[in-house]
C-alpha cells in the first residue's frame, strides 16, 4: 500500500481539535456552484435573528403584564393586563414560529450535504485498492461511514445556529439586565456562565475519550457479528454457534463496560450543570427579592429577572448538549475524513488515455511484483498472449498464477516491468476503459442479494431482456432458470447462497458474456466444483472463449489440455511453455504435476 506521509505536529493538533473536520464541512454551507443553498442559508439566518429579537423582548411583555395586574405602573404599549398577556403569548408563538421556519428552510441544505458527503465517501471507498479492502473489516468500515454521515447535518446546524446566536442572545439579555437593574446582576450572570462553560468543556473533553473507547468497542462488536453472519455455513459446519455467541458476548461485554462509564460520566455532567445554573439563578433571584422588599423593584421586575434567568438557562443547557454532540460528531466525522484521506494505491495518471483494443494481445514484459516488499511473488515474468489465443497458466500454490490476473486487471501496479494490452501500458490508460475490456470468471462467483435477472444484467448497464436471456442461453443456464417457480425473478440470497456452486458459476459466466469483453480471464473458474459439474461448466466456458483472447489460470490440469499454449509457473518464474502434448513429452515440471493429479484422481475413484 502506498505509504501515507507522516503528519506534522501542527496537523496532528488540528486533527485532534476538530478544526480539520470543521474546515472540510464549512464549504457545504456556502457552495460556489449552488446559489439556492446560499439563499436558504441567508433566509435561515434572517429567521434566526428575528426569532432571537422576539425571544429577548418577550420577558419585557411578561413584566408589564404582571405590573399591570399589581397596579404598579402603566405599560408604555398602553395595553391592559389582558392585552399584555395576549401580546406575551403571541410573542412566544412568534419566537417558536421563526425557529421552526429556520429549521424548515435549512433542512434541504443539511440533507444535500449529507447526501453529497455520503456519495463522496462511498465513491472513494470503491477507488481504494484491493490491498486496503483485504486488510479492512467490512463491519467496522460500514459503522464508520454510518456515524460520520449522520454527524454532517448536526455539525452544519452547529456552525450556523449555535455558538454565534447563543452569544448574541446572551449579550442582549446581559445588556437589558445591566441597563434596567445594575452591574451586580450582570456580574453574577457572567460568573455563572463562565464557570458553567469551563465545567462543561472540561468534563466533556474527558467524556469524549470515554466515548471514543465505547465507539471502538461498538465497531468491534458489530464487525464480529457481521463476520459471523457472513460465515454462517462455516459456523454450522464446525458446530460453533455457542463459540460465536461467546465471542460476540465478550465484545458486547467490553462495549457494556465502556457504555456504563459513558452513562455515569453523563450523569455527573448533567448534575454539575444543574447545580451551577441553579446556584446562579438563586443568587440573582435573591438579589431581585431584596430589591422588591426595599421598594426599588416591582413584582414585574422580579418575574422578568426570573424569566431571563430561565431564558439563559435554556441555551446554556443547549450549549452543554451541543458541545457534547459536537465533540462526538467531530470524532465520528474525523474517522470518516481519515478514510477519505486514505490515498488510492492505484490511480489514473493525469491525461490517461482510453484503452483502444485492436486485437486483444496481452503482454507481460519482465514483470516483478510482491505484495510485501520483502517477499517477491513474480520475478521477471515475460509472456505474450496473442490476439484470440487461449493461454493457460498453471503451477503449484503460491507460484504467482492468480497474481498475474490481479495485475492484468490492475488491482495492483507492477514493481518493475510492464503489463500491456495491444502495446499500451496499463499505467497509461484509464482504469474504467481497462475494466470494460476484461471479463473475469473467478473461482467463486459472488452474487448480489437480488434476482437472477439483476445479477446477469449486472454485466452490462441497460441490457435488454432479450440480451439477458441470450447470455443465459450461451452460459447454458436458461433452461434451469425457466424451471424455477419465479424464473428470472428468483432471489439468489446473500452472496448467492440459494444457488449451487455450478449454478452460481453459470450466472457468473452469463454476466461476463453479457459484458462481451474482448479479453477473458478465467481465474480457476472450475476448481471449486465437482468433476461432473466442472465438465458441464467447461462447455459454457468454451462458448464464452470463442473469438476472445483468453488467459486461463488453473490448478486442475485437465481443464487446460485444449489450450493453445500452457505456461508453467514456479516460484515466480516461467519454467516451461508449450502445448499439452509437448509438455507431457518433455517429462518436466508439467509432466510431474500431471502424474501427481492423475494419481490423486485414481485414489479418489
Secondary structure, 3 states (H helix, E strand, C coil): CCCCCCCCHHHHHHHHHCHHHHHHHHHHHCCCCCHHHHHHHHHHHHHHHHHHHHHHHHHHHHHHHHHHHCCCCCCCCCCCHHHHHHHHHHHHHHHHHHHHHHHHHHHHHHHHHHHHHHHHHHHHHHHCCHHHHHHCCHHHHHHHHHHHHHHHHHHHHHHHHCHHHHHHHHHHHHHHHHHHCCHHHHHHHHHHHHHHHHHHHHHHHHHHHHHHHHHHHHHHHHHHHHHHHHCHHHHHHCCCHHHHHHHHHHHHHHHHHHHHHHHHHHHHHHHHHHHHHHHHHHHHHHHHHHHHHHCCCCHHHHHHHHHHHHHHHHHHHHHHHHHHHHHHHHHHHHHHHHHHCCCCCCCCCCCCECCCCCCCCEEEEEEEECCECCECCEEEEEEEECCCCEEEEECCCCCCHHHHHHHHCCCCCCCEEEEEECCEEHHHECHHHHHHHEEEECCCCCCCCCEHHHHHHCCCCCCCHHHHHHHHHHCCCHHHHHHCCCHHHCECCHHHCCCCHHHHHHHHHHHHHHHCCCEEEEECCCCCCCHHHHHHHHHHHHHHHCCCEEEEECCCHHHCCCCCEEEEEECCEEEEEECHHHHHHHCCHHHHHHHHHHHHHHHHC
